[in-house]
Structures are given as C-alpha cells and as structure tokens.
Amino acid sequence: MLLSLIVYLSPNEIETGTVRLEASCYDFKIKVNKRCNVTLSNSTGTFTSPEYPNAYPSNLNCTWRLQAAEGKVIELTFDDVQLEADTDGQCYDSITIADPTPGSEFLPATFCNDGPGWPSHPIRFLSTTNQLTIHMKTNNIYAASGFSARYSQVQLRTEYIFAVETDIASFIRFDRFSKKGSPLIPLPGSTFPFALTFDPISAYFYYTDIQEKFIARINIKVDIHDILVDDHIGTPSGIAVAYTTGLMYWADSSRNEVSVSRLDGTSRKYISPPDSGCETPRAVALSLDHRSVFWNCRQSIQGSNADGSGLVILVDGLNDVKTLQIDPYDNVLYWINALGDTADLERINLNGTDRQTVYSHPLFADFHGFTMDRFALFWSHAKNAALYYIARGGNTFNSISIGVEDPLALEGLYYYRSDQEISAQHQCAIDNGQCSELCFPEGVSFVCVGVKPSILSCPSDVQMYTQGPQQISWQEPTALSRIYGVQTQVALPFRNRTHIPGSTFNMGHTTVVYIFEDDVGNEAKCSFNIDLSPITTTNEGCDVTLSNSTGTFTSPEYPNLYPRNLNCTWHLQAAEGKVIELTFDDVQLEADTDGQCYDTITISDPTPGSDFHPATFCGDGPGWPRYPIRFHSTTNQLTIHMKTDVTDEATGFSARYSQVNPRTEYIAAVGTDIASIIRFDRFSTTRLPHLPLPRSTRPSALTFDPISAYFYYTDIQEKIIARMNIEGDTRDILVDDHIGSGSVRHSSRVYNGLMYWADSSRNEVSVSRLDGTSRKYISPPDSGCETPRAVTLSLDHR
C-alpha cells in the first residue's frame, strides 16, 4: 500500500533538504509545494492559496510576505475568498493580514468563511508601511477553494466613510480598509448637524445644522471653521459643492427652496424658489462635471442647468423621496422612495432614461444618510445606531461595527478618498470668471449672473449754493429682486433709509442711503449726495482786454470745469477800420433742459449806435451748427460776458479772434408768398429787410452774379426770368416768351457771360447770354429728359 504525503516546505528547507519523516508501517511519497511561504516584491502581482481554484490541502500553515519599495505602501485585494464555513461561530480555516513592522498602525485582520464584514468581494487592505504578511491556516476536516488575491505598490492614501453624528455634533470617520471608527471631530457651535459634503481642492468639509440654522465649513485639519450662511435659512437638509466651478448648492426643506451661492456663502440665488411648487426638498446632487444640479421634491425629482435654467422633471409620481445621490463612477442618479414600512432604492440616467429599482427593503424606510464608493452602497438608519452597507450587485445587507461609543443617530454620509482625481477647475472656480457676483459654466465659456437687487431709479446728487439750510425733496428709489432669474423679477421695498424726502439739510455734505434686501439676504444700496455750499462770486482769470491782431482765450479752468458764480468779461479791441471775427471752437455750458438758461455767454458791441445784434446763449450754442460758432462785429469792438450760477458746471468755452476787413455774409432765400428776397445775416442769425421783386407773384429759383452784383431769379407763375441788383433799385425782365415753369442757374465768368435754366413744363434746358438773348438748347424737349427742375455748374463753369 502506498500513502501519498504532501509536505509544504519553506524555500530554505527546499534548498537544504532538511526534511525528516518517521514511519514504521508505510512507504511515503513526498510532494513539495513552493507556492506559499514566499516573499513577493514586484510592483504588481497576483497569488493564490495552494491548488486554487480546487480545494486547498488540510493542515496548511502558509505565509506570503509582501515587500514594497521605500516610500510606498501595499494595496492588497482579495477577489475571491472561500473558506470552511463557520456555522457555529468558530473559525476553523482562517486568513490573517498583518504588518510585521514594529510600531505599525495597521490593524491586523483575521477572517474566515467568505470575508471580514465589508462587501464580500473584492476585500481590500492598505498597509501603513511597506510590508504586509498574509498567513493562511487550515485544519484537517473540510476544505474549500481558498482565495485569489492581487497586490500593488502605491502611494500612501486614506479612504473614509464620513458620517455626521447628531447627538454630540461631530463627524465620525470610518476607515474604509480597517473598518474602524476614528476619533470624533467636534463641530464648533453646532447642535444638530445634518448634511455633509467635501471640497477636495480646498480640503474643507461643508455641512448644515438644522437646529442652529446655518451652513458652515471646517477644514480637514480641524483648525479653521467658518459660518457661511446663517440668515434667511430654515432647515438646510441637503448640500452639494461644485468645487470645479466654485459654487455651493443647498436644499431647505422648511422654506421649500433650493439655492446656490459662491463657496463663501455670498451672492445667493434661487435654483428652485419657494413658490415653484417643489414641496420639502431634502437633498441636492450635482452631475460629475458640475454643470447640472438635481434636487428632490416630496413626490418628484427635478433638475436644471447649473444656474437654474432649463428646468426638467426627471421623475414624478413618487410617494416620499428621502435622499438623492450621484454615483461618482458612472454619473447615475440614485434616490430612496419611502413606501410606509419599506422603501425602494431606485436609479436613473441623468437624461431620464433607464429607470430601475435596485433594492426594496425595510432598512431603507427610515434612513438618514446615503453614499457610495466603487464597491458598495452605505447608509445610516434613524432607529439603529449603525452604518449599513451592501455590495454593488450583492444581496446581503450588513452593518459595520463603529468602534467608538455608539451614537444614537448618524446623519449625512460622505465617501472620502485622499487621492481623489479632481477634474480641471473651470474659470469660474479660478477667479470667479472675473464676475462681480455669480459665475456659471455655459458651453466652453461662462456667463456672469448678478443677484443683488437691481436699482431702477436712484436720485442724482444735489449741489446747491445757498445762504443757509434747505429743505430738499426727491423721488424715492425703486429696486427689483434678481434671485429668481431674468424672466421673473419681483419689486422690492427698501429695508432702510437714512432720510425721507422733504428733510431739511444743513450746510455741508450729506449722503442719503437707501438699502434694499431680497428674500435671501442679498443687499443693494442706492446713495446720493447733497452738498450745500455758501454763495461766492469769482472773476479770477477774466475781465481782460485783448487787442492783438489774432489770439485765443478760454473760460477759467478750461478744459476742466469752470468755477461757480463766475462773472467775467473779455474786451476785444481792433485797429481803426478793422472789425473783429470771433469764433467759438467749443462751448459746453450747464444744460438748459427745462428751457431755463442757468450759465450764459453774451456777445455784444459796446460802440454806441452799433448795428451788431447782441447774442446770448447757454447749453451748447445759440442754434447754428455747433462748432465753430462765428460772430462778426460791425465796429472795432466786441465784449464777451460769461455768467454762471451756483449749481452745475461744465467745461466752458475755447475761442479765437482776429482783426479783419469789414464784410457781410448772408443766406438769401426766395420768399414766394411776399415775392421778395429774404436775407439772413450769417453771423448774427438775424433776418435783414427783404428785397421786393416787382411784377413777380411766384418767384422760384435764385442765383447771384458777384461781378455785376445782380440776383437772377425765375417766376413760375408769371413765366419770366429776371434780374435785380443787390440794392434793389434796378430790375430787368430777361426772358418772358417761349418759357414755361423753371428754375435758373447762370454763369457770368465763362463764355462771355452765360445764363442756364431748366424748364420743367417744357422738358428743356437752355442757355443764353446774361441779357437773355441768343438762346440755345442744352437739352432739347425731345431729348427724353422728363421734368428737369434744376441746373448747376462746375466751379470752372465749363
């Protein structure tokens, strides 16, 4: 008879052959297995129990030593573990994971059957040094398939499930590898913390307190704590942080609203306002790219773009939605729908497709917090002081030993991994897109959104010169709330004001302030100044005589604002026989919007009997084309007087002057109703005496011969062409036959003096000598030119 004997030896025993066997009755066959009692130091690798996936041998005593490089740690994953069943609570076959390094913080784990309590497979461990040992020991009764494991050398990291402990206002961390609760993290000023999230960029936890009614943050080192929102808030039961875009979202179940703000709590805006019909929103979640936001109502789940636009109802007809969570690995939305004594855990794609019921179980009926990692779903229960979990795709509900004094209630949960991959920050998170208030992603760029109340009408500053206190009135300002978005604006009353219209103000400076505040605490101010100053008069830099042949002068301080209460005079003096041409290149005076002239410039000739017509103007000029504004004296003197009042100022004027020979400039027009030539002085803008046209009843066209000083004109009713000298005492009828109705143009410089005219009723254009003789067609009646009304000449008359 041959009995097979399998002996498992260490590498040293194999090399030295130090194997002792004692037998008296049998022959032995020795089989040496080299697959345990080994050291594994590759960067990655796999190993299994002996004979896997077949049954492992009895009486095993194997050790695998994992060795990483300095500065690295070891991540160990069991993809399959099958040991002898421990039905009576005894571990017959076991696996123990330990760190042999003296002083290591790694907590040894011994388990049997199919795992140590976390989701069945994979089972993960992370060393705290660069060593791990795996020891497997079996008895001689039953056997199973054993295990399959893999390892890799990685950088040190931590993974936790964070939970809010409500009764002692703290966070609890559950190590995702060792399954042990870490010491409590107290939350200053909190009495009933509730929702929890984390910003991996700034390493801050954001949380809510539904009793103290605030939203706060605390850094992971627990040495910096800030209250972010503590007004206009009710029951903040859900929170999410869009750390890639620099925004914070929260759901307020008692105010029936979902809001967004910057990460510091400023610039708040509604995503779902109180009057939207969304009842008791408890949770808020973000898509992985932080460009979409989702929240629950009691019987529905809604979503929108990051700024609240594009509202969609993703799921409707639910019974009582308790929570909302985005799967961080496949961008799917999970929620729990309570159904009395039980509840459904459901999921749906973010586009509203593929809705599924994942689990139905009483443990979901009264839960508090919910989160997930790549391997499992975790939640806390309102009535059981425990953290529950179930493997993704598994069917066994488990609870975790907390490892600290059991609290009465765990609320918000958050899965934390210290080496979490962070998406590239959007411009909104880097510098708020240089927006003054909120910045939201939009396409490949962003959009700035203002949320502070919009002031519609704020009174202008009041500046007044007076001898004492004055009673000042104004129209009170108005504002609109902008937290509802562009389409819905709400008028706001002012919250406070420093003065009322009609108040009496003392001399000096006073600022009047109105403060507007919207439903979530955004403030906007309307302020204006009232300045009362004593009346003074100045003429510094003016009251001068200018007698150069040419020159320039300006109002005081030009181009800056001129002083108030000016009373200045400039005297222009020309040589005998000369006159003064004055040109204003720029004039800016206090506006005369109500028809009143407050600041004025007056141009006059002080010479007794002068024909110059004085001109006074304000605003920006006397009515001619703005610049330049020209004046022409009739003697060798002009005065320019500027006077200003005690209120508004402007830049004043810039002017130039020159001494010239006397001349006249007119705009001449035909007055048809009075059969006269009317002349308008080009400098004074006044109308001069008209020149009657004898025997004319409907004069029409007009031109002038500067050599003979004759006006040439037509009459379309008398059917004549005539001329009259500039003095109006000599008149000739030039053409009165073979003529219809026409307009005349002529030349007296070329071709021995010619006159051209167009006759619109005879369809002809003609030419003659200046006395009307020797007529000839330029365009005959049969040329096809219909109703010619005008004729003109090139400057050289050719």
Residue pairs with C-beta under 8 A, 6 or more apart in sequence:
1 26
1 27
2 26
2 27
2 29
3 26
3 27
3 28
3 29
4 29
4 31
5 21
5 28
5 29
5 30
5 31
6 30
6 31
6 33
6 57
7 19
7 21
7 30
7 31
7 32
8 32
8 33
8 36
8 37
8 50
8 57
8 60
8 61
8 62
9 19
9 32
9 33
9 34
9 37
10 37
11 34
11 37
11 38
13 19
14 32
14 34
19 30
21 28
21 30
33 50
33 57
35 47
35 48
35 50
36 49
36 50
36 60
36 62
36 63
36 64
36 136
37 62
37 63
37 64
38 47
38 64
38 65
39 64
39 65
39 66
39 67
40 47
40 64
40 65
40 66
40 67
40 151
41 66
41 67
41 68
43 152
43 153
44 150
44 151
44 152
44 153
45 150
45 151
45 152
46 148
46 149
46 150
46 151
47 64
47 149
47 150
47 151
48 146
48 147
48 148
48 149
49 56
49 60
49 62
49 136
49 145
49 146
49 147
50 56
50 57
50 60
50 62
50 146
51 57
51 146
52 145
52 146
52 147
52 148
53 80
53 145
53 146
53 148
54 145
55 143
55 144
55 145
55 146
56 93
56 136
56 138
56 143
56 144
56 145
56 146
57 138
57 143
58 138
58 139
58 140
58 141
58 143
59 138
59 139
59 140
60 93
60 136
60 137
60 138
61 136
61 137
62 135
62 136
62 137
63 133
63 134
63 135
63 136
64 133
64 134
65 100
65 131
65 132
65 133
66 74
66 76
66 127
66 131
66 132
66 133
66 134
66 151
67 130
67 131
68 74
68 127
68 130
68 131
68 153
69 130
69 153
70 130
71 130
72 130
72 153
72 154
72 155
72 156
73 126
73 127
73 128
73 129
73 130
73 153
73 154
73 155
73 156
74 126
74 127
74 130
74 131
74 132
74 151
74 152
74 153
74 154
75 124
75 125
75 126
75 127
75 151
75 152
75 154
76 97
76 124
76 125
76 126
76 127
76 132
76 134
76 149
76 150
76 151
77 122
77 123
77 124
77 125
77 149
77 150
77 151
78 115
78 121
78 122
78 123
78 124
78 147
78 148
78 149
79 121
79 122
79 148
79 149
79 150
80 121
80 145
80 147
80 148
81 95
81 111
81 114
81 115
81 120
81 121
81 123
81 146
81 147
82 114
82 144
82 145
82 146
82 147
83 92
83 93
83 94
83 95
83 112
83 113
83 114
83 138
83 144
83 146
83 147
84 92
84 93
84 112
84 113
84 138
84 139
84 141
84 142
84 143
84 144
85 113
85 142
86 92
86 112
86 113
91 110
91 111
91 112
91 113
92 112
92 138
92 139
92 141
92 142
93 112
93 136
93 137
93 138
93 139
93 142
93 143
93 144
94 110
94 111
94 112
94 136
94 137
95 110
95 111
95 112
95 134
95 135
95 136
95 147
96 108
96 109
96 110
96 134
96 135
96 136
96 137
97 108
97 109
97 110
97 125
97 132
97 133
97 134
98 106
98 108
98 109
98 132
98 133
98 135
99 106
99 108
99 127
99 128
99 129
99 131
99 132
99 133
100 131
100 133
101 129
101 130
101 131
104 127
104 128
104 129
104 131
105 128
106 127
106 128
106 129
106 132
106 178
107 178
107 180
109 116
109 125
109 178
110 116
111 117
111 123
114 120
115 121
115 123
116 123
116 179
117 179
117 398
117 400
117 401
118 124
118 179
118 375
118 376
118 389
118 398
118 400
119 375
119 376
119 389
119 390
119 391
119 392
119 394
119 398
120 391
120 394
120 396
121 391
122 375
124 176
124 177
124 375
125 132
125 177
126 154
126 157
126 159
126 177
128 156
130 153
132 151
134 149
136 146
136 147
155 419
157 417
157 418
157 419
158 175
158 416
158 417
158 418
159 175
159 176
159 177
159 373
159 415
159 416
159 417
159 418
160 173
160 174
160 175
160 176
160 182
160 415
160 416
161 173
161 174
161 176
161 371
161 373
161 378
161 387
161 413
161 414
161 415
161 416
162 171
162 172
162 173
162 174
162 196
162 198
162 205
162 413
162 414
162 415
162 416
163 171
163 172
163 174
163 196
163 369
163 380
163 387
163 410
163 411
163 412
163 413
164 170
164 171
164 193
164 194
164 195
164 196
164 207
164 369
164 410
164 411
164 412
164 413
165 171
165 172
165 184
165 193
165 407
165 409
165 410
165 411
166 192
166 193
166 194
166 407
166 408
166 409
166 410
166 411
167 407
167 408
167 409
168 184
168 186
168 407
169 186
169 187
169 190
169 191
169 192
169 193
169 209
170 184
170 185
170 186
170 187
170 193
171 184
171 185
171 187
171 196
171 205
172 181
172 182
172 184
172 185
172 402
172 404
172 407
172 410
173 181
173 182
173 185
173 416
174 180
174 181
174 182
174 387
174 400
174 402
174 403
175 181
175 182
176 373
176 415
176 417
179 400
179 401
179 403
180 403
181 402
181 403
181 404
183 404
184 404
185 218
185 222
186 222
187 193
187 207
187 209
187 216
187 218
187 225
188 218
188 225
189 209
189 212
189 214
189 216
189 225
189 227
190 207
190 209
190 212
190 216
191 209
191 211
191 212
192 209
192 210
192 211
192 212
193 207
193 208
193 209
193 411
193 412
194 207
194 208
194 209
194 210
194 236
194 237
194 411
194 412
195 207
195 208
195 236
195 237
195 238
195 239
195 250
195 283
195 411
195 412
196 205
196 206
196 207
196 239
196 369
196 411
196 412
196 413
196 414
197 205
197 206
197 207
197 239
197 240
197 241
197 412
197 414
198 204
198 205
198 206
198 241
198 414
198 416
199 205
199 206
199 217
199 241
199 243
199 263
200 243
200 420
200 422
201 243
201 244
201 422
201 425
201 429
202 219
202 243
202 263
203 219
203 220
203 221
204 217
204 218
204 219
204 220
205 217
205 218
205 219
205 220
205 414
206 215
206 216
206 217
206 228
206 239
206 241
206 248
207 215
207 216
207 217
207 218
207 239
207 412
208 214
208 215
208 216
208 236
208 237
208 238
208 239
208 250
208 412
209 215
209 216
209 236
210 235
210 236
210 237
212 230
213 230
213 233
213 234
213 235
213 236
214 227
214 228
214 229
214 230
214 233
214 236
215 227
215 228
215 229
215 230
215 233
215 236
215 239
215 248
215 250
215 265
216 225
216 226
216 227
216 228
217 225
217 226
217 228
218 224
218 225
218 226
219 225
226 264
228 248
228 261
228 263
228 264
228 265
229 236
229 250
229 261
229 265
229 268
231 521
232 268
232 519
232 520
232 521
233 252
233 255
234 252
234 253
234 254
234 255
235 252
235 253
235 254
235 255
236 250
236 251
236 252
237 251
237 252
237 253
237 281
237 282
237 283
238 250
238 251
238 253
238 281
238 282
238 283
238 284
238 295
238 324
239 248
239 249
239 250
239 251
239 284
239 412
240 248
240 249
240 250
240 284
240 285
240 286
240 293
241 247
241 248
241 249
241 263
242 248
242 249
242 286
242 290
242 293
242 306
243 263
243 290
243 422
243 425
243 429
244 289
244 290
244 422
244 423
244 424
244 425
244 426
244 429
245 290
245 291
245 306
245 425
245 426
245 428
245 429
245 439
245 440
245 441
246 262
246 263
246 425
246 426
246 428
246 429
246 430
246 432
246 439
247 260
247 261
247 262
247 263
247 290
247 306
247 428
247 438
247 440
248 260
248 261
248 262
248 263
248 265
249 258
249 259
249 260
249 271
249 284
249 286
249 293
250 258
250 259
250 284
251 257
251 258
251 281
251 282
251 283
251 284
251 295
251 296
252 258
252 259
252 281
253 280
253 281
253 282
254 280
255 274
256 274
256 276
256 278
256 279
256 280
256 281
257 270
257 272
257 273
257 274
257 276
257 281
258 270
258 271
258 272
258 278
258 281
258 284
258 293
258 295
259 268
259 269
259 270
259 271
259 520
260 268
260 269
260 270
260 271
260 293
260 306
260 307
260 308
260 438
261 267
261 268
261 269
261 438
262 432
262 438
267 437
267 438
267 451
267 452
267 522
268 451
268 483
268 520
268 521
268 522
269 307
269 308
269 438
269 449
269 451
269 482
269 483
269 485
269 520
270 308
270 483
270 484
270 485
270 520
271 293
271 295
271 304
271 307
271 308
272 278
272 281
272 295
272 302
272 304
272 308
272 311
273 483
273 484
273 488
274 519
277 297
278 295
278 297
278 300
278 302
279 297
279 298
279 299
280 297
280 298
281 295
281 296
281 297
282 296
282 321
282 322
282 323
282 324
283 295
283 296
283 321
283 322
283 323
283 324
283 325
283 335
284 293
284 294
284 295
284 324
285 293
285 294
285 295
285 324
285 325
285 326
285 333
286 292
286 293
286 294
286 326
287 293
287 294
287 326
287 331
287 350
288 326
288 328
288 331
288 423
289 423
290 306
290 423
290 426
290 441
291 305
291 306
291 441
292 303
292 304
292 305
292 306
292 350
293 303
293 304
293 305
293 306
293 308
294 301
294 302
294 303
294 314
294 324
294 326
294 333
294 350
295 301
295 302
295 303
295 324
296 302
296 321
296 322
296 323
296 324
296 335
297 321
298 318
298 320
298 321
299 316
299 317
299 318
299 319
299 320
299 321
300 313
300 314
300 315
300 316
300 317
300 318
300 321
301 313
301 314
301 315
301 318
301 321
301 324
301 333
301 335
301 348
302 311
302 312
302 313
302 314
303 311
303 312
303 314
303 350
304 310
304 311
304 312
305 440
306 440
306 441
307 438
307 440
307 442
307 447
307 449
307 485
308 485
309 485
312 352
314 333
314 348
314 350
314 352
315 335
315 346
315 348
315 352
315 355
318 337
319 337
319 338
319 339
320 337
320 338
320 339
321 335
321 336
321 337
321 338
322 335
322 336
322 337
322 338
322 343
322 364
322 367
323 335
323 336
323 367
323 369
323 370
324 333
324 334
324 335
325 333
325 334
325 335
325 370
325 371
325 372
326 332
326 333
326 334
327 333
327 334
327 347
327 372
328 372
328 373
328 415
329 374
331 350
332 347
332 348
332 349
332 350
333 347
333 348
333 349
333 350
334 345
334 346
334 347
334 358
334 370
334 372
334 377
335 345
335 346
335 347
336 343
336 344
336 345
336 346
336 364
336 367
336 370
337 343
337 344
337 346
338 364
338 365
338 366
339 365
340 365
341 362
341 365
342 360
342 361
342 362
342 364
342 365
343 360
343 361
343 362
343 364
343 365
343 367
344 357
344 358
344 359
344 360
344 364
345 357
345 358
345 359
345 360
345 361
345 364
345 377
346 355
346 356
346 357
346 358
347 355
347 356
347 358
348 354
348 355
348 356
359 390
361 397
363 379
363 381
363 388
363 397
364 379
366 381
366 382
366 383
367 379
367 380
367 381
367 382
368 379
368 380
368 381
368 382
368 409
368 410
368 411
368 412
369 378
369 379
369 380
369 410
369 411
369 412
369 413
370 377
370 378
370 379
370 380
370 413
371 377
371 378
371 379
371 413
371 414
371 415
372 378
372 392
372 415
373 415
373 417
374 392
375 391
375 392
376 389
376 390
376 391
376 392
376 394
377 389
377 390
377 392
378 387
378 388
378 389
378 413
378 415
379 387
379 388
379 389
379 413
380 386
380 387
380 388
380 409
380 410
380 411
380 413
381 388
381 410
382 409
384 399
385 402
385 406
385 407
385 408
385 409
385 410
386 399
386 400
386 402
386 406
386 410
387 399
387 400
387 402
387 410
387 413
388 397
388 398
388 399
388 400
389 397
389 398
389 399
389 400
390 396
390 397
390 398
426 441
426 446
427 433
427 439
427 445
427 446
428 435
428 439
428 440
428 441
428 446
432 439
433 439
433 446
433 448
435 446
435 448
435 449
436 448
436 450
437 448
437 449
437 450
437 451
437 452
438 448
438 449
438 450
438 451
439 446
439 447
439 448
439 449
440 446
440 447
440 449
450 482
451 482
451 483
451 518
451 522
452 482
452 518
452 522
452 523
452 524
453 479
453 480
453 481
453 482
453 492
453 516
453 517
453 518
453 522
453 523
453 524
454 479
454 480
454 482
454 489
454 524
455 477
455 478
455 479
455 516
455 524
455 526
456 477
456 478
456 479
456 480
457 475
457 477
457 478
458 477
458 514
458 526
458 527
458 528
459 474
459 475
459 477
459 512
459 526
459 528
460 528
461 528
461 529
461 530
461 531
462 472
462 474
462 528
462 529
462 530
462 531
463 531
463 533
463 647
463 648
464 470
464 472
464 530
464 531
464 532
464 533
464 646
464 647
465 532
465 533
465 534
465 535
465 536
465 564
465 565
465 645
465 646
465 647
466 507
466 532
466 533
466 534
466 535
466 646
467 534
467 535
468 507
469 504
469 505
469 506
469 507
469 532
470 504
470 505
470 532
471 502
471 503
471 504
471 505
472 501
472 502
472 503
472 504
472 505
472 530
473 501
473 502
474 501
474 512
474 528
475 501
476 494
476 497
476 501
476 514
477 494
477 514
477 526
478 491
478 492
479 491
479 492
479 494
479 516
479 524
479 526
480 489
480 490
480 491
480 492
481 489
481 490
481 491
481 492
481 518
481 519
482 489
482 518
482 522
483 518
483 519
483 520
483 522
484 490
490 518
492 516
492 517
492 518
493 516
494 514
494 515
494 516
494 526
495 515
495 516
495 517
496 513
496 514
496 515
497 512
497 513
497 514
497 515
498 511
498 512
498 513
498 514
499 510
499 512
505 530
505 532
506 532
507 532
507 533
507 534
508 531
508 532
509 529
509 530
509 531
510 529
510 530
510 531
511 527
511 528
511 529
511 530
512 527
512 528
512 529
512 530
513 525
513 526
513 527
514 525
514 526
514 527
515 523
515 524
515 525
516 523
516 524
516 525
516 526
517 523
533 646
535 565
535 646
536 564
536 565
537 565
537 566
537 567
538 556
538 563
538 565
538 566
538 567
539 566
539 567
539 568
540 556
540 563
541 556
541 557
541 568
542 555
542 556
542 566
542 568
542 569
542 570
542 642
543 568
543 569
543 570
544 553
544 570
544 571
545 570
545 571
545 572
545 573
546 553
546 570
546 571
546 572
546 573
546 657
547 572
547 573
547 574
549 658
549 659
550 656
550 657
550 658
550 659
551 656
551 657
552 654
552 655
552 656
552 657
553 570
553 655
553 657
554 652
554 653
554 654
554 655
555 562
555 566
555 568
555 642
555 651
555 652
555 653
556 562
556 563
556 566
556 568
556 652
557 563
557 652
558 651
558 652
558 653
558 654
559 586
559 651
559 652
559 654
560 651
561 649
561 650
561 651
561 652
562 599
562 642
562 644
562 649
562 650
562 651
562 652
563 644
563 649
564 644
564 645
564 646
564 647
564 649
565 644
565 645
565 646
566 599
566 642
566 643
566 644
567 642
567 643
568 641
568 642
568 643
569 639
569 640
569 641
569 642
570 639
570 640
571 606
571 637
571 638
571 639
572 580
572 582
572 633
572 637
572 638
572 639
572 640
572 657
573 636
573 637
574 580
574 633
574 636
574 637
574 659
575 636
575 659
576 636
577 636
577 661
578 636
578 659
578 660
578 661
578 662
579 632
579 633
579 634
579 635
579 636
579 659
579 660
579 661
579 662
580 632
580 633
580 636
580 637
580 638
580 657
580 658
580 659
580 660
581 630
581 631
581 632
581 633
581 657
581 658
581 660
582 603
582 630
582 631
582 632
582 633
582 638
582 640
582 655
582 656
582 657
583 628
583 629
583 630
583 631
583 655
583 656
583 657
584 621
584 627
584 628
584 629
584 630
584 653
584 654
584 655
585 627
585 628
585 654
585 655
585 656
586 627
586 651
586 653
586 654
587 601
587 617
587 620
587 621
587 626
587 627
587 629
587 652
587 653
588 620
588 650
588 651
588 652
588 653
589 598
589 599
589 600
589 601
589 617
589 618
589 619
589 620
589 644
589 650
589 652
589 653
590 598
590 599
590 618
590 619
590 644
590 645
590 647
590 648
590 649
590 650
591 619
591 648
591 650
592 598
592 618
592 619
597 616
597 617
597 618
597 619
598 618
598 644
598 645
598 647
598 648
599 618
599 642
599 643
599 644
599 645
599 648
599 649
599 650
600 616
600 617
600 618
600 642
600 643
601 616
601 617
601 618
601 640
601 641
601 642
601 653
602 614
602 615
602 616
602 640
602 641
602 642
602 643
603 614
603 615
603 616
603 631
603 638
603 639
603 640
604 612
604 614
604 615
604 638
604 639
604 641
605 612
605 614
605 633
605 634
605 635
605 637
605 638
605 639
606 637
606 639
607 634
607 635
607 636
607 637
610 633
610 634
610 635
610 637
611 634
612 633
612 634
612 635
612 638
612 684
613 681
613 684
613 686
615 622
615 631
615 684
615 685
616 622
617 623
620 626
621 627
621 629
622 629
622 685
623 685
624 630
624 685
630 682
630 683
631 638
631 683
631 684
632 663
632 665
632 682
632 683
632 684
634 662
636 659
638 657
640 655
642 652
642 653
664 681
665 681
665 682
665 683
666 679
666 680
666 681
666 682
666 688
667 679
667 680
667 682
668 677
668 678
668 679
668 680
668 702
668 704
668 711
669 677
669 678
669 679
669 680
669 702
670 676
670 677
670 678
670 699
670 700
670 701
670 702
670 713
671 677
671 678
671 690
671 699
672 698
672 699
672 700
674 690
674 692
675 692
675 693
675 696
675 697
675 698
675 699
676 690
676 691
676 692
676 693
676 699
677 690
677 691
677 693
677 699
677 702
677 711
677 713
677 724
678 687
678 688
678 690
679 687
679 688
679 689
679 690
679 691
680 686
680 687
680 688
681 687
681 688
691 711
691 724
691 728
692 728
693 699
693 713
693 715
693 722
693 724
693 731
694 731
695 718
695 720
695 722
695 733
696 713
696 715
696 718
696 720
696 722
697 715
697 717
697 718
698 715
698 716
698 717
698 718
699 713
699 714
699 715
700 713
700 714
700 715
700 716
700 741
700 742
700 743
701 713
701 714
701 742
701 743
701 744
701 745
701 757
701 790
702 711
702 712
702 713
703 711
703 712
703 713
703 744
703 745
703 746
704 710
704 711
704 712
705 712
705 723
705 746
705 748
705 770
707 748
707 749
708 725
708 748
708 770
709 725
709 726
710 723
710 724
710 725
710 726
711 723
711 724
711 725
711 726
712 721
712 722
712 723
712 734
712 744
712 746
712 755
713 721
713 722
713 723
713 724
713 744
714 720
714 721
714 722
714 742
714 743
714 744
714 757
715 722
716 741
716 742
718 736
719 736
719 739
719 740
719 741
720 733
720 734
720 735
720 736
720 739
721 733
721 734
721 735
721 736
721 739
721 742
721 744
721 755
721 757
721 772
722 731
722 732
722 733
722 734
723 731
723 732
723 734
724 730
724 731
724 732
725 731
732 771
734 755
734 768
734 770
734 771
734 772
735 757
735 768
735 772
735 775
738 775
739 759
739 762
740 759
740 760
740 761
740 762
741 759
741 760
741 761
742 757
742 758
742 759
742 760
742 761
742 762
743 757
743 758
743 760
743 789
743 790
743 791
744 755
744 756
744 757
744 758
744 791
745 755
745 756
745 757
745 758
745 790
745 791
745 792
745 793
746 754
746 755
746 756
746 757
746 770
747 753
747 754
747 755
747 756
747 793
747 797
748 754
748 770
749 797
750 796
750 797
750 798
751 797
752 769
753 769
753 770
754 767
754 768
754 769
754 770
754 797
755 767
755 768
755 769
755 770
755 772
756 765
756 766
756 767
756 778
756 791
756 793
757 765
757 766
757 791
758 764
758 765
758 788
758 789
758 790
758 791
759 765
759 766
759 788
760 787
760 788
760 789
761 787
762 781
763 781
763 783
763 785
763 786
763 787
763 788
764 777
764 779
764 780
764 781
764 783
764 788
765 777
765 778
765 779
765 785
765 788
765 791
766 775
766 776
766 777
766 778
767 775
767 776
767 777
767 778
768 774
768 775
768 776
779 785
779 788
